[in-house]
Amino acid sequence: MNKSWLRLSALIQKETSQLLRDRRTLLYIVGLPLVELFLFAYAVSLTVYHLPTAVADQSQDIKSRDLVQAFVNSQYFDYTMTVQDEAQVRQAIDAGQVKAGIIIPPDFSAHLEQGDASVLILLDGSDSFSVQSGYSAASLVSQSYALQISTQKTDRTGGKALLVAQATSMPITNSFRVLYNPDFRDLWFVLPAIIGMLLQTAAVSQAALVVVREREVGTIEQILATPTRPLELLIGKMIPLLVLCFVIIGIILSLGVFWFGVAFKGSLGLYLLLTLLFITSSLGLGFLISTVSKNQRQAQQASTILMLFSMLLTGVVYPRNTMPLIPQLIGSVLPLTYFIRISRGIIMKGVGVTFLWSDVVALVVYSLVVMIAAALNFKKRLD
């Protein structure tokens, strides 16, 4: 155990010295995420369809079902689950099962006839694109349905005066509550995902070069001549990069909270712990790329392709629930997919492991698999 620690300590010192000596690369690693943060802070808005929706229909009559069907027919809302009350809707949104909730109160039809019916719509404000699309769509659907009800009343009475009265006073009043992001600030939605994207990019791109760089410069022979084991070599190279990634997240998170004013609602300790797990999985993925690459160009190309897939398929910008099955499956093999849900859940919603356990388990399994695969793939011999 003592000899193993001495070997590992020597490797860590070597990697740290090599990392600090190349100041241009170090500045690039730390500076590029900061530039990307300011660029992504002002990302474009997108219209999102088919929002997973929980419905609490407490009226259970023809009118309430017609209203729910009107929301579904708009293509903006998908009737995903049935719940009993507002508390269960909030719980479903917290757990990430739905992005919106519709609460129809009891005696909806009676109030509709009296012209004072109300419907409560809850929107997940942690998803900027979803909440903007849902807010606009829900208003249009309710207005259209109310106008339809007014027209039906006019047809039954045959009076023009009633049409004027109903046109000026719609029988349905919508009340909206945007959870977690009431001011519709895009950065509050973008920052948690961008933290993960920048961390994964920095971790994978640097880890993907460590082994293949040693092979190209010729120092791999010296390492192979030592009693160092493959797993010790990977851990020794991982720890300095791990520390560097934590420096990056400290800078980005501080800028997000103190410069851009993003509210951090969850546990900072839990967030850093799960971030450590995510960085480990990203570094393991980078090491796996490094062990299968023949040269630095191949490693860089693989990292670029991985970054492209991560940007498009993990939910950084484009919601995953609107993607076809195959892109969703591809995104599911990337660690960023799971960390984005963790990051948004802790930063914006303030939830704990109770709601995030499936993503945490996925990252644990992912970290073990890629690290073991990288260690096994690293052959202690020259090709």
N, C-alpha and C positions, 0 to 999 in steps of 0.2 A: 504493500500500500504506500509505503514511504517512497520507494523508487518510482512508483507510478506518479505520485504527486510531484516529485522532482522533475520528471520528464515533462509533465503537464505545465509546471511553473516555467520551465525553460522555454517551452513553445509559446506560452502567453507573452513572456518578455520579448521574445523574438518578433512576434506578430505586432505587438504594441509599438516597438521601436521602428519597425518597417512602416507601419501606418503613420506614425507621427513624423517620420523623416520625409515622406512625400507630401509636402504641404499643399501643393497644387491640387492633388487628388483629394486631400482632406477638405480643402476649401470647397471643392466641387461637391463633395458628398454632403456637406452641411449647408452650403449656400443654395444649391439647386432646389431642395424642398421648400425653402423660404420663398424663392421666386415663384414656384408653382402654387404655393399657398395663396399668394396675392393674386395670381392669375385666376385660380379656381374660385376665389372668394366672390367673384362677380360672374358666375356661370349663368348660362341662358336658362330660360324657363321652358318647360315642355308640357303639353297637354296629355293627360293620362286617362285612359279608358279602363273599364272593367275593374273598378276598385272593389276589393273584397269587403262585403258589408254585412254587419250583424243587424237584425231587425227585431225590435221588441214591440210587437203589435198587441197592445193591451186592450184594444177595442174589439178585435176579432169580428169584424162585420164586412159587408160587401164594399163599403166605401173605403175602409182602411186597406183592404186587399187590393182594391183598384189603384190606390195611391202608391202602394209598394210596387205593383206591377208597372206603374208609370215610371218609377225610378229605374226599374230593371230595363224597361224598353228603351230608355235613353242611351243605353250602352255604356254609361259611365259607372254604374253600380251593378255589382253581381251579388245576388242574394246568397250569401255563403253560409250563414248560420242563424238559427232562431234562438233568442234569449228572452228572459222574462222582464228585465228592468234595466234602468240606466247603469246600475252598478255592474251588471254582467257585461254590458257593452264596453264599459271602461276597462274591465278586466281583459276582455278579448283584444282590445286595442293595445293594452300594456303588454300582453303576451305576443303581440305581432301577428295574431291570427287574422285580423281585419284592419282595414284602413279607415272605415267609416261606420257609423251606427245611426239607425233611424229609430226613434222612440215615438210611437203613436199612443197618446193617452187614452184612457177609457172614455166611453161616450163620445167618440170622435164624430160619429154620424149626427148625433143630436146637436153638437156644437157646430157642425158643418151647416146644418139647416138654419141655425141661428146666426151664422156668419161670423163666429168667433172661434173657430177651430184653430188649434196650434199643433205643430209638429217640431220635435227637438231633433236636430241633426248634429252628431258628434263627428269631428274630423281629426285624424291623426296629424297634428302639426309638426311632427318630427320628419315628415315626408313633404317637402315643399311643393313638389310638382303635383302630388296627389291632392293636397289640401286646396290648392288653387283651382284645379280642375273640378274637384268635388263641390267646392263652394259655389262656383258659377253654375255648374250643372244642376245642383239641387235647387237653386233659386229659379232657374228656368223651368224645371219640371214642376215645381209647386205652382208657379204662376200659370203655366199652361193648364194644369189640372184644375186650379181654381177658376180659370176662365171657362173651362169646359163645364164645370158645375154650374156656373152662373148662366151660361147659355141654356143648359138643360132646364133650369128654373124658369127662364124667360119663355122657353117653348111651352112649358106646362101652363103658365099663367096667361101667355099671349099678350103680355103688357110691355110696352116699350119703356115705360118709366122705370120698371124694375131692372131692366137691362142697364140703364144709366146708373142706377143706385149700386148694382153689383159691380159694375165696371170700376167705380170709384172706391169700392170697399170690398176687397177680395175676401172670400169666406175662410181662407186658410192663412194663418200667420206662421212663418218659419222663424224659429230662433236658433242661432248657430252658436256653438262653442268650439273653438279651435284649441285643442289640447296641445300643450308643450310649446307651441310657437304661435301665440295669439296675434303677433304683429306681421305674420307672413314673411319673415326675414329669411331669405334664401341661404344666407351664410350659416344660420343655425342648423339647417339641414345638411349643407355641404361639408362643413368642417369635420364632423365625426367621421365621415367617409374618406375625406381627403387625408386625415391623419393616417388611416390605415393604408391608403394608396401610396403615400409618400414613404411610409415605413417599409412597406413591402418592396417598393422599387429600390430603395437604398440597400435593404438587406439582401435581396436576391441578386442585384447587379454586382455587389461587392463580393458576396460569398461565391458567386458563380465563377469568379476569376482566381480564387485563392489557390486551388490545386493546379489548374492549368497554367497559371503564371509561374508557379514553381517549376513545372515541367519545361516551359519555354526558356526560362533564364538559366536552367541547368542546376538549380539548387535542390531539385527533388532527389538527386542521387545521394546527397549528403543526409537528407532526412531518412531515406530508405536504408541507409547504412546504420542508423541508430536503432535501438530496441523499441522505438515508439510504435504503439499500436494504432491502427487506422482510426478507431474511435477517439483515442487521445489526441491524435493529430487534428481531427475535426473540431473537437471541443476546444483545443488550444487556439485554433484559428477563429472560433466562434465568439469567445468571450470578449476580445477587444472590439469586434464589430457590434456585439450586444451592448456594450457600454456606449459606443458611438451612437447607436440607434436611440438609446435612452436620452442622450444629449439632444438629439434631434426632436424627439417627442416633447421634451421639456420646453424647448424653444417654441415649437409650434403651438403647444397647448397654452403656454403663457401668452403668446400673441393672440390666440383665439379668444381667451377669456378677458385679458386686460386691454388689448388693443381694439379688437372687433366687438367686444361686449357680449360674447356668447355665454349663456348661463350654464354653469356646470352643476347639475342637480344631484348627481349620484355620489358614490363613495370613491374618493380619489385613490385610496389604497387598493380597493378591489379593481379599479380600472388599470392601475399600473401593474398589478399582478397578472391580470388577463392579457395586458399588452405584452408582458414578458413572455407569456405562452405563445402569443401570436408572432412575436419576433423570432422566437425559437423555431417555429414551424416555417417561417419565411427563410431563415438562414439555412435550415435543413434542406429546403427546396433548392436554394441556391447551390449548396454543396453537392446535391444530387446532379444538378446541371453541370457543375464543374467536373465531376468524376466521369461523366459520359462525353464531355467535349474534348476534342483533340487539340484545339488551340483557342486563344482568347477571342478570335473572331466568331467562332461557333458559339462560345459561351455568351457573347454579347448579343448575337442574333437570337438565341433562345430566350434571353432576358427581355429583349425588345418585344418578341412575340407574346411572352407571358404578360408583360405590362399592357399590351393592346387588349388581350382577352380580359384582363382584370378590369380595365377601364370600361369595357362594354358589357360584360356579362355578370359582374358581381354586385351590381346595385349602386355603384358610385354615383352615377348620373341617371341611368335608365332603370326604372323599376323592374324587378325580376318577374313580378307576377304577370306582366304583359308580354313576356317573351315566350316563344314556342318551346316545346319540351327539350329539344336537343341543346339549344343554347343554355337552358337552365341546368341541364346535366353537366355541361362543360363548366359552367360557373361553379357547380357544386364541388368540383375537385380542386378549387383554389381556396386557400385559407382566408383570403380577403373577404369572401362571401360571408363567412361566419363572424369575422371580426367587425364588419360594418354593423351588423345587427347588435353585437355587444356594445360597440362604441355609441351608437345612437340610443340604445336602451339606457346606458348608464349616464351619458352626458345630458341627454334631453329629457328622458323620462324619470331618471333616478331609480330605476328598478335594480333588483339584486339578482343573485344566482338563481333564485326560484324561477324567474322568467327566462333566464339565459342558459340554463343547464345543458340543453341539447347542443347549443353552439360551443359551449365550453368543452363538452365531451368530444365533439367533432375535432376541435383544435388539439386536444390531448392526443387523440388517436392519430391525427395527421402528423403531429410532431414526432411521435414515436416511429411511425412508418417511414417517413422520409429520412430521419436520422439513421435508422438501422439500414435502410436501403443504400444510403450514401456510404456508410461504413463498409457494408458488404461489397459494394461496387468498386470501392477503392482497393485496388490490388497492390499489395506491397511488393511490387516488382516493376521494372521498366517495360513498357509495351514495345 
